[in-house]
Amino acid sequence: MRKGAEIVAIDSRPARVAMNEPFAIAGGSSAELETVFTRLTLADGTVGHGEASPFPAFNGETAAKSELQIRRAGARWRGQDAAAWRTRLEELEDGLPKHGGAARAALGVALLDAWTRRAGLPLRTLFGGASDRVVSDVTVTLGSTDAAYAAARRIRALGVRVIKIKVGYTAREDAARVAAVAKAHPRAALTLDANQGYGPSHSLALVSLLRARGIRPVMFEQPAEADDLKGLIAFHRKSGIPVAADESLRSRADALKLAQTGAAQVLNLKLMKMGVLEAWDCGLIARASGLGVMVGGMVETPLAMGAAAHLAAGLGGVKFVDLDTPLWLSNSPTRGVGFGPGGVYDLSGVKAGIGVVPLAWGALRRPASAGRRASAP
């Protein structure tokens, strides 16, 4: 064991963060962020931070379950060598349930934050160091056509050039919403995300209506249910639009199957979905298979989003970046780098670790509902 690299303490703190407006997808919505911050301390005093922010509407995970998993898994890490970080990450995969991605993410990110802080390296270097900045899209969540138009106007004012539109109503309703976004921001590239709310025929109907309006999305996330690989293949063959696998991508085995069958052209990596190590490996599988890479997230604070930005920057060449949910928070419980003008995560100033830390640790149990409220996109 390297001197000073022993893990001596792991703590967790739940936090509730008020949101400007609900973040709605086809599976449900969230009006408040429930997250769990994790702090890992090494023998030499180095501290790393992580975050578990599951989105129940996505896969049923909750913050309460994540906190319990963090405590149980973290107890087994005390006294272990942080320098053997890949072994530690593999232990998380063996020791936590499959629906424990958020807990794996929190502990994994905290470990790597501490280790790279100790080594004097920015986290992106560990992931490959390909670049020091990434550019995110901004999402238009489910809502009315007027709300979609107003959101797109705000996104345009942010200088963001890629808009992700959540769909899940009827094809005609969603076509009208997408058209409103295109009218409000005519130069933006548009991606769609059905979150399994559509079958392939419904998705094709939407694309047909958009084509009649002269609108062609550059990518469509999950235009069929997670296990309907034939539906994903059929949608891509008939529409010509690249498919991104999100709910269909839950493991390395899924990544291999999606690549082998041609069911997806892009793999959406999310730390909260599978943890750091598996998300990273899925990105490498995508590269080796000639697939595009997307890095996204659930509804998370700048801490988890910042870690994902380091993953995207480190891998390099990531086609789609979807790290915008800090815009929905009424006030941030963290400080450090984050979503900047034009959707840019500029990591060039981060010299060690993630470059984001929670605010006063002892205050995290209080609901963060006070403070200035800004308009979400």
C-alpha positions as CSV (number, residue, x, y, z in Angstrom):
1,M,0.0,0.0,0.0
2,R,1.3,3.4,-0.9
3,K,2.0,5.6,2.2
4,G,-0.9,7.9,2.8
5,A,-3.2,6.3,0.3
6,E,-5.2,4.2,2.8
7,I,-8.9,5.0,2.9
8,V,-9.6,6.1,6.4
9,A,-13.2,7.5,6.2
10,I,-16.2,7.5,4.0
11,D,-19.2,9.8,4.9
12,S,-22.5,10.5,3.2
13,R,-24.9,13.4,3.5
14,P,-28.3,13.6,1.8
15,A,-29.5,16.9,0.3
16,R,-32.7,18.1,-1.1
17,V,-32.5,20.8,-3.8
18,A,-35.4,22.8,-5.0
19,M,-35.9,22.9,-8.8
20,N,-37.2,25.8,-10.9
21,E,-39.7,23.6,-12.5
22,P,-40.3,19.8,-12.9
23,F,-38.0,17.8,-15.1
24,A,-40.5,15.7,-17.0
25,I,-39.8,12.7,-19.2
26,A,-42.1,9.9,-20.6
27,G,-41.7,7.8,-17.5
28,G,-42.5,10.5,-15.0
29,S,-41.2,13.8,-13.5
30,S,-39.3,15.2,-10.6
31,A,-40.0,18.5,-9.0
32,E,-37.2,18.3,-6.4
33,L,-33.7,16.8,-6.6
34,E,-32.9,14.3,-3.8
35,T,-29.2,13.6,-3.9
36,V,-26.6,12.0,-1.6
37,F,-23.1,13.6,-1.4
38,T,-20.2,11.3,-0.5
39,R,-16.9,12.3,1.0
40,L,-13.9,9.9,1.0
41,T,-10.8,10.7,3.1
42,L,-7.3,9.3,2.7
43,A,-4.7,8.8,5.4
44,D,-2.7,11.8,4.2
45,G,-5.8,14.0,4.6
46,T,-6.7,14.1,0.9
47,V,-10.5,14.4,0.4
48,G,-12.5,13.3,-2.6
49,H,-16.2,13.9,-3.3
50,G,-18.9,12.0,-5.2
51,E,-22.7,12.2,-5.6
52,A,-25.5,9.7,-6.0
53,S,-28.5,11.3,-7.8
54,P,-30.8,8.6,-9.1
55,F,-33.9,9.5,-11.0
56,P,-36.8,7.3,-9.9
57,A,-38.7,7.9,-13.2
58,F,-35.8,6.5,-15.1
59,N,-35.1,3.2,-13.3
60,G,-36.8,3.2,-9.9
61,E,-33.7,3.9,-7.9
62,T,-34.1,6.3,-5.0
63,A,-31.7,8.5,-3.0
64,A,-32.6,6.6,0.3
65,K,-31.6,3.3,-1.2
66,S,-28.4,4.8,-2.6
67,E,-27.4,6.2,0.8
68,L,-27.9,2.8,2.4
69,Q,-25.8,1.1,-0.3
70,I,-23.1,3.8,0.0
71,R,-22.8,3.2,3.8
72,R,-22.6,-0.6,3.4
73,A,-20.1,-0.6,0.6
74,G,-18.1,2.2,2.0
75,A,-17.6,0.3,5.3
76,R,-15.8,-2.4,3.4
77,W,-13.4,0.1,1.9
78,R,-12.0,1.4,5.1
79,G,-8.4,0.5,5.4
80,Q,-8.1,-0.4,1.7
81,D,-5.6,1.1,-0.7
82,A,-6.9,3.9,-2.9
83,A,-4.0,3.5,-5.3
84,A,-5.5,0.2,-6.4
85,W,-8.4,2.2,-7.6
86,R,-9.5,-0.2,-10.4
87,T,-9.7,-3.1,-7.9
88,R,-11.8,-0.9,-5.6
89,L,-14.2,-0.1,-8.5
90,E,-14.5,-3.7,-9.4
91,E,-15.4,-4.4,-5.8
92,L,-18.3,-2.0,-6.1
93,E,-19.6,-3.9,-9.1
94,D,-19.3,-7.2,-7.2
95,G,-20.7,-5.9,-3.9
96,L,-23.7,-3.7,-5.0
97,P,-26.9,-4.8,-6.7
98,K,-27.3,-4.1,-10.4
99,H,-29.8,-1.3,-9.6
100,G,-27.1,0.4,-7.5
101,G,-25.6,2.5,-10.2
102,A,-26.0,5.8,-8.4
103,A,-24.2,4.4,-5.3
104,R,-21.4,3.0,-7.5
105,A,-21.1,6.4,-9.1
106,A,-20.9,8.2,-5.8
107,L,-18.2,6.0,-4.3
108,G,-16.3,5.6,-7.6
109,V,-16.2,9.3,-8.3
110,A,-15.2,10.1,-4.7
111,L,-12.4,7.6,-4.9
112,L,-11.1,8.9,-8.2
113,D,-11.5,12.5,-7.1
114,A,-9.3,11.8,-4.1
115,W,-6.8,9.8,-6.0
116,T,-6.3,12.4,-8.7
117,R,-6.2,15.2,-6.2
118,R,-3.4,13.3,-4.4
119,A,-1.6,12.7,-7.7
120,G,-2.0,16.3,-8.7
121,L,-3.9,15.4,-11.9
122,P,-7.2,16.6,-13.3
123,L,-9.7,13.7,-13.5
124,R,-9.9,14.0,-17.3
125,T,-6.3,12.9,-17.5
126,L,-7.1,9.6,-15.9
127,F,-9.9,9.0,-18.5
128,G,-7.4,9.7,-21.4
129,G,-6.8,13.4,-21.3
130,A,-8.0,14.0,-24.9
131,S,-9.3,17.5,-24.3
132,D,-10.1,20.0,-21.6
133,R,-13.5,21.2,-22.6
134,V,-16.9,19.8,-23.8
135,V,-20.0,21.5,-25.0
136,S,-23.4,20.4,-23.7
137,D,-26.9,20.5,-25.3
138,V,-29.9,21.8,-23.3
139,T,-33.1,19.8,-22.9
140,V,-36.7,20.8,-23.6
141,T,-38.7,18.6,-21.2
142,L,-42.3,17.4,-21.8
143,G,-44.8,20.2,-21.7
144,S,-47.0,22.3,-23.9
145,T,-46.1,23.6,-27.3
146,D,-45.9,27.2,-26.0
147,A,-43.6,26.0,-23.2
148,A,-41.4,24.3,-25.7
149,Y,-41.2,27.5,-27.8
150,A,-40.3,29.6,-24.7
151,A,-37.7,27.2,-23.6
152,A,-36.0,27.2,-27.0
153,R,-35.9,30.9,-26.9
154,R,-34.1,30.8,-23.6
155,I,-31.7,28.2,-24.9
156,R,-31.0,30.3,-27.9
157,A,-30.1,33.2,-25.6
158,L,-27.7,30.9,-23.7
159,G,-25.7,30.5,-27.0
160,V,-26.4,26.7,-27.0
161,R,-26.5,25.1,-30.5
162,V,-27.9,21.7,-29.7
163,I,-31.3,21.1,-28.2
164,K,-32.6,17.8,-26.9
165,I,-36.4,17.5,-26.9
166,K,-38.2,15.0,-24.7
167,V,-41.1,13.3,-26.5
168,G,-43.9,11.0,-25.3
169,Y,-47.2,12.5,-26.3
170,T,-49.0,11.7,-29.5
171,A,-47.0,12.0,-32.7
172,R,-48.9,15.1,-33.8
173,E,-48.5,16.8,-30.4
174,D,-44.8,16.1,-30.3
175,A,-44.4,17.2,-33.9
176,A,-46.0,20.5,-33.0
177,R,-43.6,20.9,-30.0
178,V,-40.5,20.0,-32.1
179,A,-41.6,22.5,-34.8
180,A,-42.0,25.2,-32.1
181,V,-38.5,24.6,-31.0
182,A,-37.2,24.7,-34.5
183,K,-39.0,28.0,-35.1
184,A,-37.6,29.5,-31.9
185,H,-34.1,28.4,-32.6
186,P,-33.8,27.6,-36.4
187,R,-30.1,27.1,-36.4
188,A,-30.0,24.5,-33.6
189,A,-29.4,20.9,-34.2
190,L,-32.2,18.9,-32.7
191,T,-32.1,15.5,-31.0
192,L,-35.2,13.6,-29.7
193,D,-35.5,11.4,-26.6
194,A,-38.6,9.1,-26.1
195,N,-37.3,7.4,-22.9
196,Q,-39.1,4.2,-24.1
197,G,-42.4,6.2,-24.3
198,Y,-42.8,5.3,-28.0
199,G,-42.7,2.1,-30.0
200,P,-40.8,2.1,-33.3
201,S,-44.0,2.7,-35.3
202,H,-44.9,5.7,-33.2
203,S,-41.3,7.0,-33.5
204,L,-41.5,6.6,-37.3
205,A,-44.8,8.4,-37.4
206,L,-43.3,11.4,-35.6
207,V,-40.3,11.4,-37.9
208,S,-42.6,11.4,-40.9
209,L,-44.6,14.4,-39.6
210,L,-41.3,16.2,-38.9
211,R,-40.0,15.4,-42.4
212,A,-43.1,17.0,-43.9
213,R,-42.3,20.2,-42.0
214,G,-38.7,20.1,-43.3
215,I,-37.2,19.0,-39.9
216,R,-34.7,16.2,-39.6
217,P,-33.4,15.3,-36.1
218,V,-29.7,14.5,-36.0
219,M,-30.3,11.6,-33.5
220,F,-33.2,9.8,-31.7
221,E,-32.7,8.3,-28.3
222,Q,-34.5,5.2,-27.3
223,P,-37.3,5.2,-30.1
224,A,-38.3,1.7,-28.8
225,E,-38.4,-0.2,-25.5
226,A,-35.1,-1.2,-24.0
227,D,-35.2,-4.8,-25.0
228,D,-36.8,-4.3,-28.4
229,L,-33.6,-4.4,-30.4
230,K,-35.4,-5.4,-33.6
231,G,-37.5,-2.3,-33.2
232,L,-34.4,-0.1,-32.8
233,I,-32.9,-1.7,-35.9
234,A,-36.1,-1.2,-37.9
235,F,-36.4,2.4,-36.9
236,H,-32.9,3.2,-38.0
237,R,-33.3,1.3,-41.3
238,K,-36.5,3.0,-42.2
239,S,-35.7,6.5,-41.0
240,G,-32.0,6.8,-41.6
241,I,-31.6,8.6,-38.3
242,P,-28.9,7.4,-35.8
243,V,-30.3,5.7,-32.7
244,A,-28.8,6.3,-29.3
245,A,-29.2,3.6,-26.7
246,D,-29.9,4.8,-23.2
247,E,-32.3,2.5,-21.3
248,S,-31.1,-0.3,-23.6
249,L,-27.5,0.2,-22.3
250,R,-27.3,-1.2,-18.8
251,S,-24.0,-3.1,-18.9
252,R,-20.9,-4.0,-20.9
253,A,-22.9,-7.0,-22.2
254,D,-25.5,-4.7,-23.5
255,A,-22.9,-2.5,-25.2
256,L,-21.5,-5.6,-27.0
257,K,-24.9,-6.8,-28.1
258,L,-25.9,-3.3,-29.4
259,A,-22.7,-3.1,-31.4
260,Q,-23.0,-6.7,-32.7
261,T,-26.6,-6.3,-33.8
262,G,-26.4,-2.8,-35.1
263,A,-29.3,-1.8,-32.9
264,A,-27.7,1.5,-32.0
265,Q,-25.3,3.9,-33.6
266,V,-24.6,5.8,-30.4
267,L,-24.2,4.6,-26.8
268,N,-25.3,7.0,-24.0
269,L,-23.0,6.7,-21.0
270,K,-24.3,7.7,-17.6
271,L,-22.4,7.4,-14.4
272,M,-25.6,7.1,-12.4
273,K,-26.9,4.3,-14.5
274,M,-23.9,1.9,-14.1
275,G,-21.1,3.5,-12.1
276,V,-17.8,4.9,-13.3
277,L,-16.0,1.8,-14.3
278,E,-18.7,0.2,-16.4
279,A,-19.6,3.5,-18.1
280,W,-16.0,4.1,-19.0
281,D,-15.6,0.5,-20.3
282,C,-18.8,0.9,-22.4
283,G,-17.2,4.0,-23.9
284,L,-14.2,2.0,-24.9
285,I,-16.4,-0.7,-26.3
286,A,-18.2,1.9,-28.4
287,R,-14.9,3.2,-29.7
288,A,-13.6,-0.3,-30.6
289,S,-16.9,-1.1,-32.4
290,G,-17.1,2.1,-34.4
291,L,-20.1,3.5,-32.5
292,G,-20.6,7.1,-31.5
293,V,-20.4,8.0,-27.8
294,M,-22.8,10.2,-25.8
295,V,-22.2,11.3,-22.2
296,G,-25.3,12.2,-20.3
297,G,-26.8,12.0,-16.8
298,M,-29.9,12.0,-14.7
299,V,-30.9,15.1,-12.8
300,E,-27.7,16.0,-11.0
301,T,-25.7,18.8,-9.4
302,P,-22.5,20.3,-10.9
303,L,-20.5,17.7,-8.9
304,A,-21.7,14.6,-10.8
305,M,-22.1,16.6,-14.0
306,G,-18.6,17.8,-13.7
307,A,-17.3,14.3,-13.2
308,A,-19.2,13.2,-16.4
309,A,-17.7,16.2,-18.2
310,H,-14.2,14.9,-17.3
311,L,-15.2,11.5,-18.7
312,A,-16.3,13.1,-21.9
313,A,-13.3,15.3,-22.2
314,G,-10.9,12.5,-21.3
315,L,-12.3,10.1,-23.9
316,G,-12.4,12.8,-26.5
317,G,-14.5,12.8,-29.7
318,V,-17.8,12.4,-27.8
319,K,-20.5,13.2,-30.4
320,F,-23.2,14.2,-28.0
321,V,-23.0,15.8,-24.5
322,D,-26.1,16.1,-22.3
323,L,-25.0,17.7,-19.0
324,D,-27.5,20.5,-18.5
325,T,-29.5,19.6,-15.5
326,P,-27.8,22.1,-13.1
327,L,-29.8,24.7,-15.0
328,W,-33.0,23.3,-13.3
329,L,-31.7,23.8,-9.8
330,S,-32.9,27.0,-8.0
331,N,-29.5,27.2,-6.3
332,S,-26.4,25.1,-6.4
333,P,-25.2,23.1,-3.4
334,T,-21.7,23.0,-4.9
335,R,-18.9,25.4,-6.0
336,G,-16.4,25.0,-8.8
337,V,-16.5,24.5,-12.6
338,G,-19.8,23.9,-14.3
339,F,-22.1,24.7,-17.2
340,G,-20.9,27.9,-18.7
341,P,-21.9,30.2,-21.6
342,G,-22.7,28.3,-24.8
343,G,-23.1,25.1,-22.8
344,V,-19.3,24.9,-22.3
345,Y,-17.7,22.9,-19.5
346,D,-14.2,24.5,-19.4
347,L,-12.0,22.2,-17.4
348,S,-8.7,23.8,-18.4
349,G,-8.4,25.5,-15.0
350,V,-8.8,22.2,-13.0
351,K,-5.4,21.1,-11.9
352,A,-6.4,18.2,-9.7
353,G,-9.5,16.1,-9.2
354,I,-12.9,17.2,-10.5
355,G,-12.7,20.8,-9.5
356,V,-16.1,20.8,-7.8
357,V,-16.9,20.4,-4.1
358,P,-20.1,20.5,-2.1
359,L,-20.7,23.6,0.0
360,A,-20.4,23.5,3.8
361,W,-20.7,19.8,4.6
362,G,-22.6,20.2,7.8
363,A,-25.3,22.3,6.1
364,L,-26.2,19.6,3.5
365,R,-29.0,18.1,5.4
366,R,-31.1,21.3,5.2
367,P,-33.4,21.5,2.1
368,A,-31.8,23.9,-0.3
369,S,-35.0,25.7,-1.2
370,A,-33.9,29.2,-0.4
371,G,-32.0,31.5,-2.6
372,R,-32.4,33.2,-6.0
373,R,-34.7,31.3,-8.5
374,A,-33.6,31.3,-12.1
375,S,-35.7,30.2,-15.1
376,A,-34.9,26.7,-16.3
377,P,-34.8,26.2,-20.0
